[in-house]
C-alpha cells in the first residue's frame, strides 16, 4: 500500500493488523490507536501514512488536509477506552 514501508507494516503486524484488508476494515485512527496500545511510540506521521494508504493519497497531503479530523478521532478512541 502507498505510504507504508517495512517499519509501518512491522508496527501494524505487532498490533494484530496483518493485511491491507484488515487495515481497511479498521480505519486509520483505530489502527493507529492499536499500534499505540502495543507499547510502541508511533509518531503522527504513521497516522497520516495510514490514512494516505487508505485514500491513496500522499501522507504529506493527509497531514495538511485531515490533521485535525484524524487527531480528533484518535483522541476520541483513546478517551473511550479509558472510560470503559
N, C-alpha and C positions, 0 to 999 in steps of 0.2 A: 504494500500500500504506500501511496505517496506520503512523504514526510517521516516515515517510520523505518529506522535502521535497526541494526542488531541490538543496540543498547535499549532502545524503546521496546522491542519485542521481548527482550530478556526481562524487563520490568513487568510487562503485561503478562508474560507467562508465569512469573513469580506470583502474580495476583490472581492466577486462575483464569486468565483470558488467553487461550492458546491460538486463536484464529481470527481472521478478519470478520467472519460471521459472528463470532462471539462478541467482538468489539462493536459491530453494528447493532447487535441486539441490546447492548448495554448503553451505548452512547458515550460521548467523550467525558462528560463530567463524572458519571458513575464509574467509568473505568479509571479515571484519574484518582478518585477517592479510594477505589480498591487498591491501587498501587500504593497510595499513602498508607493504607491500613496494614500493608506488609511490613512497615517499618522503614521502607525506602524513603528517600527525601527527594522526590522529583521536583524539578523546577517548573514554573508556569509554562516554560517552553514545551514541555511534554503535553500539557493541556491543549495548547494551540496546535501542536502537531497532530494530536488525536482528532481534533475537530477538523483540521485540514484534510486528514486522511479520509474522514467520513464524507466530507463535502467536496473532495477532490480539488482543494484549493491549497495554495502555498501557506505554510504555517505562519509566515510573517503577515500575510493578509488577514488571517484569523485574529492574530494578536491586535491588529489595528482596528478591525471592524466589530469583533464579537467579544472583546476582552471582558467588558462589564457583565454581559449576559452569562458568559461561561463562569466567571468568578462568583457571580451570584448563585448559580446552580450548585457549584461546589460548596459554597458556604451553607446553603440550604440543606444539602445532603449531609454535611457534617453535623449541622445542628440537629437534624432529625435523628441521627444515630445517637447523639448524646442524650436526647430527650426520650428515647425509647429503651 
